[in-house]
């Protein structure tokens, strides 16, 4: 007699729609009277301040008013910024470095193709305006990911009452499909909670008649849209001890599809901002002194 366990992990990803372009204004927004008789309200900031996109989309920053940069708070291994609208501008040079092509001037546009960015949260800032920050949240492309598992296997003589794999980890949005492999023994796939968050056999309540919704050879699917740890069990072959289940029990660990890659501006970014403040103050002080009669 042989016991066969068929575990098939099928991963397929496809974008269900074309890449999208997202627009962000820098330094101002369009507004009407009475706030802005001229049509534009200037401010040191990004609008919207937080934008959520899909990896592969393009973000276009439009400079409305003032002079600014779009600079990632994250850095690469060589110390350079992950993305930067103004790589030729160095905060150390401050006012003396505000030459053509070094900063975004009113009316200019900076585009970023995010296809090379891993899903996560990216903070960015303006090199010459402390506190002027924005947030870019990149999520994975729309996909269909299916993970298959086995619920019980064997035959009428030798039956294994277990899930395989018993514990596994998936990412948020994954579909898990359980297949019964024993042709003579039924099981249920029942999630946590009362009532159960998900259940292959909601009409079966032990010790009632055998479940009829999940029989050998059939499958049951559950899509995990929320991150967390989920313990599931078979209502026929598991029992509860205190707050825990024993017997035919499994666990699905669902990891977030998006992780925060930073906890705020990096040390490099803070240093750049500090240098920028000092340099600007020195530059402004010099200009004021020259204008005195």
Secondary structure in CASP SS format (residue, H / E / C, confidence):
PFRMAT SS
TARGET T0000
AUTHOR 0000-0000-0000
METHOD secondary structure of the structure
MODEL  1
X C 1.00
X C 1.00
X C 1.00
X C 1.00
X C 1.00
X C 1.00
X C 1.00
X C 1.00
X E 1.00
X E 1.00
X E 1.00
X E 1.00
X E 1.00
X C 1.00
X C 1.00
X C 1.00
X C 1.00
X C 1.00
X C 1.00
X C 1.00
X E 1.00
X E 1.00
X E 1.00
X E 1.00
X E 1.00
X E 1.00
X E 1.00
X E 1.00
X E 1.00
X E 1.00
X C 1.00
X C 1.00
X C 1.00
X C 1.00
X C 1.00
X C 1.00
X C 1.00
X C 1.00
X C 1.00
X E 1.00
X E 1.00
X E 1.00
X E 1.00
X E 1.00
X E 1.00
X E 1.00
X E 1.00
X C 1.00
X C 1.00
X E 1.00
X E 1.00
X E 1.00
X E 1.00
X E 1.00
X C 1.00
X C 1.00
X C 1.00
X E 1.00
X E 1.00
X E 1.00
X E 1.00
X E 1.00
X E 1.00
X C 1.00
X C 1.00
X C 1.00
X C 1.00
X E 1.00
X C 1.00
X C 1.00
X E 1.00
X E 1.00
X C 1.00
X C 1.00
X E 1.00
X C 1.00
X C 1.00
X C 1.00
X C 1.00
X C 1.00
X E 1.00
X C 1.00
X C 1.00
X E 1.00
X C 1.00
X C 1.00
X C 1.00
X C 1.00
X C 1.00
X C 1.00
X C 1.00
X C 1.00
X C 1.00
X H 1.00
X H 1.00
X H 1.00
X H 1.00
X C 1.00
X C 1.00
X C 1.00
X C 1.00
X C 1.00
X C 1.00
X E 1.00
X C 1.00
X C 1.00
X C 1.00
X C 1.00
X E 1.00
X E 1.00
X E 1.00
X E 1.00
X E 1.00
X H 1.00
X H 1.00
X H 1.00
X C 1.00
X C 1.00
X C 1.00
X E 1.00
X E 1.00
X E 1.00
X E 1.00
X E 1.00
X E 1.00
X E 1.00
X C 1.00
X C 1.00
X E 1.00
X E 1.00
X E 1.00
X E 1.00
X E 1.00
X E 1.00
X E 1.00
X E 1.00
X E 1.00
X E 1.00
X E 1.00
X C 1.00
X C 1.00
X C 1.00
X E 1.00
X E 1.00
X E 1.00
X E 1.00
X E 1.00
X E 1.00
X E 1.00
X E 1.00
X E 1.00
X E 1.00
X E 1.00
X E 1.00
X C 1.00
X C 1.00
X C 1.00
X C 1.00
X E 1.00
X E 1.00
X E 1.00
X E 1.00
X E 1.00
X E 1.00
X C 1.00
X C 1.00
X E 1.00
X E 1.00
X E 1.00
X E 1.00
X E 1.00
X C 1.00
X C 1.00
X E 1.00
X E 1.00
X E 1.00
X E 1.00
X E 1.00
X E 1.00
X E 1.00
X C 1.00
X C 1.00
X C 1.00
X C 1.00
X C 1.00
X C 1.00
X C 1.00
X C 1.00
X C 1.00
X E 1.00
X C 1.00
X C 1.00
X C 1.00
X C 1.00
X C 1.00
X C 1.00
X C 1.00
X C 1.00
X E 1.00
X C 1.00
X C 1.00
X C 1.00
X C 1.00
X C 1.00
X C 1.00
X C 1.00
X C 1.00
X C 1.00
X C 1.00
X C 1.00
X C 1.00
X C 1.00
X C 1.00
X C 1.00
X C 1.00
X C 1.00
X C 1.00
X C 1.00
X E 1.00
X E 1.00
X E 1.00
X E 1.00
X E 1.00
X E 1.00
X C 1.00
X C 1.00
X C 1.00
X E 1.00
X E 1.00
X E 1.00
X E 1.00
X E 1.00
X E 1.00
X E 1.00
X E 1.00
X E 1.00
X E 1.00
X E 1.00
X E 1.00
X E 1.00
X E 1.00
X C 1.00
X C 1.00
X E 1.00
X E 1.00
X E 1.00
X E 1.00
X E 1.00
X E 1.00
X E 1.00
X E 1.00
X E 1.00
X E 1.00
X E 1.00
X E 1.00
X C 1.00
X C 1.00
X C 1.00
X C 1.00
X E 1.00
X C 1.00
X C 1.00
X C 1.00
X C 1.00
X C 1.00
X C 1.00
X H 1.00
X H 1.00
X H 1.00
X H 1.00
X H 1.00
X H 1.00
X H 1.00
X H 1.00
X H 1.00
X H 1.00
X H 1.00
X H 1.00
X H 1.00
X H 1.00
X H 1.00
X H 1.00
X H 1.00
X H 1.00
X H 1.00
X H 1.00
X H 1.00
X H 1.00
X H 1.00
X H 1.00
X H 1.00
X C 1.00
X C 1.00
END
